[in-house]
Amino acid sequence: MLHDEVIRQRIEESRQLLYQLEMQYGLRHPKVLKQSMHLDELINRYNRVKYREGMKPIA
């Protein structure tokens, strides 16, 4: 359970950073796209953990 809480925290931090980058650079900037892909990776990792545990994914 601790592992998924760490991932959830990282997801939230990544979301906040993505929002800040989008406000600063706009949606099509490479930094924004890279951060978006990083956030996707974290969400996918979390969903894989939850799927293995038999729980519902968050996205």
C-alpha distances in whole Angstrom, upper triangle without the diagonal:
4,5,5,7,9,10,11,13,15,15,17,19,20,21,23,25,26,27,29,30,32,33,35,36,36,34,36,35,34,31,30,30,28,26,25,25,22,20,21,19,16,16,17,14,11,13,13,10,10,13,12,10,13,12,14,14,15,18
4,6,5,6,9,10,11,13,14,16,17,18,20,21,23,24,26,27,29,30,32,33,34,35,33,35,34,33,30,29,29,27,24,24,24,21,19,20,19,15,16,17,14,12,15,15,12,12,16,15,13,16,15,17,16,17,20
4,5,5,6,9,10,11,12,14,16,16,18,20,21,22,25,26,27,28,30,32,32,33,31,32,32,30,27,26,26,24,21,22,21,18,17,17,15,12,13,14,11,9,12,12,9,11,14,13,12,16,15,16,15,15,18
4,5,5,6,9,10,10,12,14,15,16,18,20,20,22,24,25,26,29,30,31,31,29,30,30,28,26,25,24,23,20,20,19,17,15,15,14,10,11,12,9,6,9,10,7,8,12,12,11,13,12,13,11,12,14
4,5,5,6,9,10,11,12,14,15,17,18,20,21,23,24,26,27,29,30,30,28,30,30,29,26,25,25,23,20,20,20,17,15,17,16,12,12,14,12,9,12,14,11,11,15,15,14,16,14,15,14,13,16
4,5,5,6,9,10,11,12,14,16,17,18,20,21,22,24,26,27,28,29,27,29,28,27,24,23,23,21,18,19,19,15,14,16,14,10,12,14,11,10,13,14,12,13,17,17,16,19,17,17,16,15,17
4,5,5,6,9,10,10,12,14,15,16,18,20,21,22,24,25,26,26,24,26,25,24,21,20,20,18,15,16,15,12,11,12,11,7,8,10,8,6,10,11,10,11,14,15,15,17,15,15,13,12,14
4,5,5,6,9,10,11,12,14,15,17,19,20,21,23,24,25,25,24,26,25,24,22,20,20,19,16,16,16,13,11,12,12,8,8,11,10,7,10,13,11,11,15,16,15,17,14,14,12,10,12
4,5,5,6,9,10,11,12,14,16,17,18,20,21,23,24,24,23,26,25,24,21,20,20,19,15,16,17,14,12,14,14,10,11,14,13,11,14,16,15,15,18,20,19,21,18,18,15,13,15
4,5,5,6,8,10,10,12,14,15,16,18,20,21,22,22,21,23,22,21,18,17,17,15,12,13,14,10,9,11,11,7,9,12,11,10,14,15,14,16,19,20,20,22,19,19,16,14,15
4,5,5,6,9,10,10,12,14,15,16,18,20,21,20,19,21,20,19,17,15,16,14,11,11,12,9,6,9,9,6,7,10,10,9,12,14,14,14,17,19,19,20,18,16,13,11,12
4,5,5,6,9,10,11,12,14,15,17,19,20,20,19,21,21,20,18,16,17,16,12,12,14,12,9,12,13,10,10,14,14,12,14,17,17,17,20,22,21,22,20,18,15,12,13
4,5,5,6,9,10,11,12,14,16,17,18,19,18,20,19,19,16,14,16,15,11,12,14,11,9,13,13,11,12,15,15,14,17,19,19,20,22,24,24,25,23,22,19,16,16
4,5,5,6,9,10,10,12,14,15,16,16,15,17,16,16,12,11,12,11,7,8,10,8,6,10,10,9,10,13,13,13,16,18,18,19,22,23,24,25,23,21,18,15,15
4,5,5,6,9,10,10,12,14,15,15,14,16,16,16,13,11,12,12,9,8,11,10,7,10,12,10,10,14,15,14,16,19,19,19,22,24,24,25,22,20,17,14,13
4,5,5,6,9,10,11,12,14,15,14,17,16,17,14,12,14,14,10,11,14,12,10,13,15,13,14,17,18,17,19,22,22,23,25,27,27,28,25,23,20,17,17
4,5,5,6,8,10,10,12,13,13,15,14,14,10,9,12,11,8,9,12,11,10,13,15,13,15,18,18,18,21,23,23,24,26,28,29,30,27,25,22,19,19
4,5,5,6,9,10,10,10,10,12,11,12,9,6,9,9,6,6,10,9,8,11,13,13,14,16,18,18,20,22,23,24,25,28,28,29,27,24,21,18,17
4,6,5,6,9,10,10,10,13,12,14,11,9,11,13,10,9,13,13,11,14,16,16,16,19,21,20,22,24,25,25,27,30,30,31,28,25,22,19,18
4,5,5,6,9,10,11,14,12,14,11,9,13,13,10,12,15,15,13,17,19,18,19,22,23,23,24,27,28,28,30,33,33,34,31,29,25,22,21
4,5,5,6,7,8,11,9,10,7,6,9,10,8,10,13,13,13,16,18,17,19,21,22,23,25,27,28,29,31,33,33,34,32,30,26,23,22
4,5,5,5,5,8,8,10,9,6,9,11,10,10,13,14,13,15,18,18,19,21,23,23,25,27,28,29,30,33,34,34,32,29,26,23,21
4,6,6,8,11,11,13,12,9,13,15,13,13,17,17,16,19,21,21,22,24,26,26,27,30,31,31,33,36,36,37,34,31,28,25,23
4,6,9,11,10,12,10,9,13,14,13,14,18,18,18,20,22,22,23,26,27,28,29,32,33,33,35,38,38,39,36,34,30,27,26
4,7,8,6,9,8,7,10,12,12,13,16,17,17,19,21,22,23,25,27,28,29,31,33,33,35,37,38,39,36,34,30,27,25
4,6,6,10,10,7,10,13,12,12,15,17,17,18,21,22,22,24,26,27,28,30,32,32,34,36,37,38,35,32,29,26,24
4,6,9,9,6,7,11,11,10,13,15,14,15,18,20,20,21,24,25,25,27,29,30,31,33,35,35,32,30,26,23,21
4,6,8,7,7,10,11,11,13,15,16,16,19,21,21,22,25,26,26,28,31,31,32,34,36,36,34,31,28,25,23
4,6,5,6,9,10,11,13,14,16,17,19,20,21,23,25,26,27,29,31,32,33,35,37,37,35,33,29,27,24
4,5,5,6,9,10,11,12,14,15,17,19,20,21,23,24,26,27,29,30,31,33,35,36,34,32,28,26,24
4,5,5,6,9,10,11,12,14,15,17,18,20,21,23,24,26,27,29,30,32,33,35,33,31,27,25,23
4,5,5,6,9,10,10,12,14,15,16,18,20,21,22,24,26,27,28,30,32,33,30,28,24,22,20
4,5,5,6,9,10,11,12,14,15,16,18,20,21,22,25,26,27,29,30,31,29,27,23,21,19
4,5,5,6,9,10,11,13,14,15,17,19,20,21,23,25,26,27,29,30,28,27,23,21,19
4,5,5,6,9,10,11,12,14,15,17,18,20,21,23,24,26,27,28,26,25,21,19,17
4,5,5,6,9,10,11,12,14,15,16,18,20,21,22,24,26,27,24,22,18,16,14
4,5,5,6,9,10,10,12,14,15,16,19,20,21,23,24,25,24,22,18,17,14
4,5,5,6,9,10,11,13,14,15,17,19,20,21,23,24,23,21,18,16,15
4,5,5,6,9,10,11,12,14,16,17,18,20,21,22,20,19,15,13,12
4,5,5,6,9,10,10,12,14,15,16,18,20,21,19,17,13,12,10
4,6,5,6,9,10,11,12,14,15,17,19,20,19,17,14,13,12
4,5,5,6,9,10,11,12,14,16,17,18,17,16,12,11,11
4,5,5,6,9,10,10,12,14,15,16,14,13,9,8,7
4,5,5,6,9,10,10,12,14,15,14,13,9,9,8
4,5,5,6,9,10,11,13,14,13,13,10,11,11
4,5,5,6,9,10,11,12,11,10,8,8,9
4,5,5,6,9,10,10,9,8,5,7,8
4,5,5,6,9,10,10,10,8,10,11
4,6,5,6,9,9,10,9,11,13
4,5,5,6,5,6,6,9,11
4,5,5,6,7,7,10,12
4,5,8,10,10,14,15
4,6,9,10,13,16
4,7,9,13,15
4,6,9,12
4,7,9
4,6
4
